[in-house]
Amino acid sequence: MQQLVRPDIATLSAYKAESLADITATEIDKIDANEVSSDLPDWFKSQLGTIASDQIKANRYPDGEYAHLKQLIANYVGHGITSSQISIGCGSDEIIRSLLVVACLHRGSIMVAEPTFSMYDILARSLGIPVVKVPRHDQNFQIDLAAAQAAIEQHHVAAIGLVHPNSPTGNLLNSAELDWVRSLPSNILVVIDEAYFEFASHTLAAELDQHPNWLIMRTFSKAFRLAAYRVGYAFAANELIEALEKVRLPYNLPTIAHTAAELAMDNRDRLLELVPEIRQERDRLYRELSNLGLRVWPSAGNFLYARGQDNKAIAQALKQKGTLIRQTGGGLRITVGTRSQNQRLIERMGDCLNSL
Ligand SMILES: *Cc1c(COP(=O)(O)O)cnc(C)c1O
């Protein structure tokens, strides 16, 4: 294989989600991937099933324009965004890859502030695009803006990936960071990843028309509970969206996936009813985990970031008890689950911390 494959590809490893195979506990609380823990309601699934059997012609290619879905998303986003300013991806992961092709390939690097969402790094490296990493401050995870500014001057930075609120740390961009983002030169693509928008209720959409180099990305995988269907979207100035459309695969989404996203938009108030409950549980978990002696940070997402004495040992011990969380970035990222999952987490965490 060595001669067939680019040498830099040979050094990469394939993305693997956490395996459940070696856990002995019978019931597993999977709160490691920031999914919403409850499945879609039955009425939604049966409506989708009916559409699939009555309306989808399986022998036909999908409608690759997604005109109706884009119109629904434009209405949902508001802020004067029109459907020609929207691109649909097979998950926002696909959009990240397209952005890297459009803005960085043969042109420059992408900059990220660690710890952050790993797909920027993984996808850039698969394309041979250099990744410039800058640190965050330890207390509040604000980006080290001096380091970021210096990196821009030294490394041909063509794009910056900003997750808002950041995963795994949960913080929104603060006013110093926002001022810096607003001051970035117009030849740098600024990707603002709002995957957790529905939990955070903060968006930079209102400023998009003043910044043709900004792009905002969101997903149906989190608050809308459609992770299995793989639908993400981006909105930006027409010029950027047209470029994205040129590099995406013609039929990038199965018909059932964009149909599910349309149905989610049509029923968004009912689907998003869970959001206030998840926020409440997040705030309860924050208090409970802090009381156990962990250092926990405030979060605007559906997850919390915490650090203990030995994060690896904590994650492993919890896994053996049947709760799967994510050890990342020198800490623990814990997705807010159902009330009973959260209750078990608190109990099991208490046991783990006592016995370590
Ligand atoms: C979950 C998540 C996404 C969503 O990815 P999809 O490919 O749409 O499932 C994007 N960005 C961040 C930061 C995320 O946490």
The ligand as an SDF file (V2000), in Angstrom:
LIG
                    3D

 15 15  0  0  0  0  0  0  0  0999 V2000
  -21.7150   17.9640   16.8470 C   0  0  0  0  0  0  0  0  0  0  0  0
  -20.9730   19.0610   16.2120 C   0  0  0  0  0  0  0  0  0  0  0  0
  -21.1360   19.3370   14.8630 C   0  0  0  0  0  0  0  0  0  0  0  0
  -22.1270   18.5720   14.0670 C   0  0  0  0  0  0  0  0  0  0  0  0
  -21.5850   17.7540   13.1540 O   0  0  0  0  0  0  0  0  0  0  0  0
  -22.5360   17.0000   12.1130 P   0  0  0  0  0  0  0  0  0  0  0  0
  -21.5670   16.5550   11.1030 O   0  0  0  0  0  0  0  0  0  0  0  0
  -23.5140   18.0050   11.5880 O   0  0  0  0  0  0  0  0  0  0  0  0
  -23.2110   15.9060   12.8630 O   0  0  0  0  0  0  0  0  0  0  0  0
  -20.4230   20.3770   14.3160 C   0  0  0  0  0  0  0  0  0  0  0  0
  -19.5990   21.1340   15.0590 N   0  0  0  0  0  0  0  0  0  0  0  0
  -19.4450   20.9040   16.3590 C   0  0  0  0  0  0  0  0  0  0  0  0
  -18.5760   21.7810   17.1670 C   0  0  0  0  0  0  0  0  0  0  0  0
  -20.1160   19.8630   16.9690 C   0  0  0  0  0  0  0  0  0  0  0  0
  -19.9540   19.6370   18.2720 O   0  0  0  0  0  0  0  0  0  0  0  0
  1  2  1  0
  2  3  1  0
  2 14  2  0
  3  4  1  0
  3 10  2  0
  4  5  1  0
  5  6  1  0
  6  7  2  0
  6  8  1  0
  6  9  1  0
 10 11  1  0
 11 12  2  0
 12 13  1  0
 12 14  1  0
 14 15  1  0
M  END
$$$$
